[in-house]
């Protein structure tokens, strides 16, 4: 099959782009794959990448010429509003050309339905409804997102399907953390919905009440996501949130116990993860988490909030807590380290989950969907 992805550029470190790249690399084993993406980031060393998304007329002419010469069968759009910003106008023009001129089947994966409907309200609901009119199939990662599309956005239930987020392939590396301390890790973008403040509060509870004998260290690996255009307002809110975290650390006298590691390059990611004894994802609002699906192969226990895709993925395997609840986070950490068997049992339980959500398995489901539409 000839399949074209429309995605953020994988060379700029975007989570949706990483998702697209991994899927395409798996799908290209049995299909002819291409990926139209933003000019920002360039082509890099990805042979099937077409970095032609821009407002330069010459790029657009090149893109239309490519579309005319390559008779693709499936156009798959990987989408979240902030991932493209104003380029969204360009994207939907391309979709309309494919759909109504070249009669290509269109699939749209919406990665952040809940967050975007919460933030943008009626505007996003109308927007998602209009997207569904040009799509043959709309994919989401969670049952919650599917319900939102159908009940709040009036999307036809026959068009919506759940496609669970795969677990990224990763080396099985388990570097032992220091024996004289317990390293608690948060990994991902620093954002107002990530609940890092509640994790800091949980650390304060653990240290104040001396619930664990060993020294506790909190490692925050990540940075604020840079935005452009009208989305700069969200970057400013995240910056204010980071400043609030630093003030909270000072208030609790945790300066020597919390370390901000900043951005972790891909080549250093698993070494960084290997320093952790437990990873905490205390999100307050999330549909799914690419971070979760990157860290599962490390077999490090994960404590996450019972929301969205975190709850759906970890329901039978992980340690789930209510959002906005530092006491529950502290309790789970105590439970995890008061008995070594608890730590090992949780870590080993991820093997079954990794088989169910392997990249190969999810790529196969995509392949079957493409064949169904053709």
C-alpha positions in Angstrom: 0.0 0.0 0.0 1.0 3.6 -0.6 0.6 5.5 2.7 1.3 9.1 3.4 1.6 10.5 6.9 1.0 14.2 7.7 2.9 14.9 10.9 5.0 17.3 12.9 8.7 17.1 12.0 10.5 14.3 13.8 13.7 16.3 13.8 12.3 18.9 16.3 11.7 16.6 19.3 7.9 16.6 19.3 6.1 13.8 21.0 3.5 13.3 18.2 6.4 13.4 15.7 8.2 10.6 17.6 5.0 8.6 17.5 4.6 9.1 13.8 8.2 8.2 13.1 8.1 5.0 15.0 4.9 3.9 13.3 6.2 4.7 9.9 9.5 2.9 10.5 7.5 -0.2 11.4 4.9 0.2 8.6 7.5 0.7 5.9 8.5 -3.0 6.2 5.4 -3.9 4.1 4.3 -0.6 2.6 5.5 2.4 0.6 5.7 5.2 3.2 6.1 9.0 2.9 5.7 11.7 5.5 4.7 15.3 4.7 5.9 17.5 7.5 6.9 21.1 8.5 9.9 22.6 6.9 11.2 23.5 10.3 13.6 20.8 11.3 14.6 19.8 7.8 14.8 16.3 6.3 17.6 15.0 8.5 18.5 11.4 7.7 14.9 10.2 7.3 14.6 9.2 3.6 10.8 9.3 3.3 10.4 12.7 4.9 9.0 15.6 2.8 9.6 18.8 4.8 7.4 21.0 2.6 4.8 22.4 5.0 5.3 26.2 5.0 3.7 29.3 3.7 6.3 29.7 1.0 4.4 29.4 -2.4 7.4 27.5 -3.9 7.1 24.8 -1.2 3.4 24.5 -1.8 3.9 24.2 -5.6 6.5 21.4 -5.0 4.1 19.7 -2.6 1.2 19.8 -5.1 3.5 18.4 -7.8 4.5 15.6 -5.5 0.9 14.8 -4.6 0.0 14.7 -8.3 2.9 12.3 -9.1 2.5 9.9 -6.2 -0.8 8.1 -6.2 -1.1 7.4 -2.5 -4.0 5.3 -1.2 -4.1 6.5 2.5 -3.5 9.9 4.0 -3.0 9.6 7.8 -3.0 12.9 9.7 -1.4 12.9 13.2 -2.9 15.9 14.9 -3.1 18.1 17.9 -3.8 21.8 17.7 -0.6 23.2 19.3 1.6 20.8 17.2 0.9 22.9 14.1 -0.4 26.2 15.1 -1.2 28.4 12.1 0.1 25.7 9.8 -3.2 23.9 10.5 -4.8 26.0 7.7 -2.2 24.5 5.3 -2.8 21.0 6.6 -6.5 21.0 6.0 -6.1 22.5 2.6 -3.9 19.5 1.7 -6.4 17.1 3.2 -9.2 18.6 1.1 -7.1 18.3 -2.0 -6.4 14.6 -1.3 -10.0 13.9 -0.3 -12.0 15.6 -3.0 -9.6 15.8 -6.0 -7.6 12.6 -5.6 -10.2 10.6 -3.8 -7.8 9.4 -1.2 -9.0 7.8 2.1 -8.3 10.1 5.1 -7.6 9.0 8.6 -7.1 11.5 11.4 -5.6 10.6 14.8 -6.5 13.2 17.4 -4.0 13.0 20.2 -5.4 15.6 22.8 -9.2 15.6 22.5 -9.8 16.1 26.2 -7.2 18.8 26.9 -8.2 20.8 23.8 -11.9 20.6 24.5 -11.3 21.7 28.1 -9.1 24.6 27.0 -11.0 25.8 24.0 -14.5 24.8 24.7 -17.1 25.3 22.0 -14.5 26.3 19.4 -12.7 23.0 19.6 -15.9 21.0 19.7 -17.0 22.6 16.4 -13.5 22.2 15.0 -13.4 18.5 15.8 -16.8 18.1 14.2 -15.7 19.7 11.0 -12.5 17.5 11.0 -14.8 14.4 11.2 -16.7 15.5 8.1 -13.5 15.2 5.9 -12.1 12.1 7.7 -13.1 8.6 6.8 -12.0 7.5 10.3 -11.1 9.4 13.4 -8.8 7.6 15.8 -8.3 8.4 19.5 -6.2 6.7 22.2 -8.8 6.4 24.9 -12.4 5.5 25.5 -12.8 8.9 27.3 -11.7 10.7 24.1 -14.1 8.7 22.0 -17.0 9.6 24.3 -16.1 13.3 24.2 -16.1 13.3 20.4 -19.4 11.5 20.1 -21.3 13.2 23.0 -19.8 16.7 23.1 -18.6 17.2 19.5 -21.4 15.4 17.7 -19.0 13.2 15.8 -20.7 10.2 14.2 -19.9 7.1 16.3 -19.4 5.0 13.2 -16.3 7.1 12.3 -14.6 7.0 15.7 -12.3 4.2 16.8 -9.9 3.6 19.6 -6.3 3.0 18.7 -4.2 2.5 21.8 -0.9 4.2 22.1 1.9 1.7 21.5 4.9 1.2 23.8 8.1 2.5 22.3 10.8 0.0 21.7 13.7 0.5 24.1 16.7 -1.4 25.4 16.2 -3.3 28.6 18.7 -1.4 30.7 18.4 -1.2 34.4 21.2 0.8 36.0 20.9 0.5 39.7 20.3 3.8 41.6 22.4 4.6 44.6 21.7 2.2 47.5 21.9 5.0 50.0 19.0 7.0 48.5 15.7 6.5 46.7 15.5 8.5 43.5 12.0 9.6 42.5 11.8 10.8 38.9 9.5 13.0 37.0 10.1 13.0 33.2 8.5 15.1 30.6 7.5 18.7 29.7 7.0 21.0 32.6 3.4 22.1 32.2 0.5 23.4 34.3 -1.3 20.1 33.9 1.5 17.8 34.9 0.9 18.1 38.7 4.6 18.4 39.7 3.6 20.7 42.6 1.7 17.8 44.1 4.7 15.6 43.7 6.8 18.2 45.6 4.2 18.3 48.3 4.3 14.5 48.5 8.1 14.6 49.0 7.6 17.2 51.7 5.2 14.9 53.5 7.6 11.9 53.3 10.5 13.9 54.7 8.6 15.8 57.3 6.9 12.7 58.7 10.0 10.6 58.1 8.0 7.8 56.5 11.0 6.3 54.7 14.4 5.8 56.4 16.5 6.2 53.2 17.4 9.6 51.8 14.9 10.8 49.2 15.8 12.7 46.0 13.4 14.1 43.5 14.7 14.4 39.9 12.7 16.6 37.5 13.8 15.8 33.9 12.3 18.1 31.4 11.8 21.7 30.3 9.0 24.0 29.2 7.7 23.4 25.8 8.5 26.3 23.5 5.4 27.7 21.6 4.9 30.1 18.8 2.2 32.5 17.6 -1.0 32.6 19.6 0.2 29.6 21.6 2.8 31.7 23.3 0.3 32.4 26.1 0.5 28.7 27.1 4.3 29.0 27.2 4.0 32.0 29.5 1.6 30.1 31.8 4.1 27.2 32.0 6.9 29.6 32.8 4.8 31.0 35.7 4.1 27.4 36.8 7.9 26.6 36.9 8.5 29.7 39.0 5.8 28.6 41.3 7.5 25.2 41.7 10.8 26.8 42.6 9.0 28.9 45.2 7.3 25.8 46.6 10.7 24.0 46.9 12.1 27.0 48.9 9.0 27.1 51.1 9.4 23.4 52.0 13.2 23.8 52.4 13.8 21.1 49.7 16.5 22.8 47.7 19.0 20.1 48.4 16.4 17.3 47.7 15.1 18.4 44.3 17.1 18.7 41.1 16.0 20.1 37.8 17.8 18.2 35.1 16.5 20.1 32.1 16.1 18.6 28.7 17.4 15.1 28.3 18.7 14.3 24.8 17.4 11.0 23.3 20.9 9.4 23.5 21.0 10.0 27.3 17.3 9.2 28.0 17.6 5.6 29.2 20.7 6.3 31.2 18.7 9.0 33.0 15.7 6.7 33.5 18.0 4.0 34.9 18.9 6.3 37.8 15.2 6.2 39.0 13.8 3.8 41.6 10.3 5.0 40.9 8.8 7.3 38.2 5.8 9.5 39.1 3.4 11.0 36.6 1.1 13.1 38.8 -0.8 14.6 35.9 -4.0 16.6 36.6 -5.3 16.5 33.1 -4.2 14.2 30.3 -5.7 12.1 27.5 -2.7 9.9 27.0 1.1 10.1 27.7 3.9 9.4 25.3 6.2 9.6 28.3 4.4 6.6 29.9 4.9 4.5 26.8 8.6 5.4 26.7 9.3 4.5 30.3 7.4 1.2 30.6 10.2 -0.9 28.9 12.5 0.1 31.7 10.5 -2.0 34.2 10.7 0.8 36.8 7.6 1.1 39.0 5.3 3.9 37.9 2.9 5.9 40.1 0.4 7.8 38.0 -2.9 9.6 38.5 -6.2 7.8 37.7 -7.1 9.9 34.6 -7.4 9.4 30.9 -5.0 7.1 29.2 -2.8 6.7 32.3 -5.7 5.0 34.1 -6.7 2.9 31.0 -3.2 1.7 30.4 -2.1 1.0 34.0 -5.4 -0.1 35.5 -4.3 -3.7 35.9 -0.6 -3.1 36.2 0.4 0.1 37.9 0.0 2.2 41.0 -2.8 4.7 40.5 -3.7 7.6 42.7 -6.4 10.3 42.5 -5.2 13.6 40.9 -4.5 16.6 43.1 -3.6 14.2 46.1 -0.1 14.4 47.4 -1.0 12.2 50.4 -1.9 9.3 48.1 1.4 9.7 46.2 3.3 9.6 49.5 1.4 6.5 50.6 2.2 4.6 47.3 5.9 5.5 47.6 5.9 4.2 51.2 4.1 1.0 50.1 6.5 0.5 47.3 9.7 0.7 49.4 8.6 -0.8 52.7 8.7 -4.2 51.1 11.1 -5.1 48.2 8.6 -7.7 46.9 6.2 -4.9 46.1 8.7 -3.1 44.0 9.7 -6.2 42.0 6.1 -7.3 41.5 5.0 -4.1 40.0 8.1 -3.8 37.8 7.7 -7.3 36.5 4.0 -6.9 35.8 4.7 -4.7 32.8 5.9 -7.5 30.6 2.4 -8.6 29.7 1.4 -5.0 29.0 4.4 -4.5 26.7 3.3 -7.5 24.6 -0.3 -6.2 24.3 0.8 -2.7 23.3 4.0 -3.5 21.3 4.8 -1.3 18.4 4.6 -4.3 16.1 1.1 -5.1 17.3 -0.3 -1.5 17.0 1.3 -1.2 13.6 -0.5 -4.3 12.5 -3.8 -2.8 13.7 -3.1 0.3 11.6 -2.2 -1.9 8.6 -5.5 -3.8 8.9 -7.4 -0.5 9.1 -5.7 0.8 5.9 -6.6 -2.4 4.1 -10.2 -2.2 5.3 -10.6 1.3 3.8 -8.9 0.5 0.5 
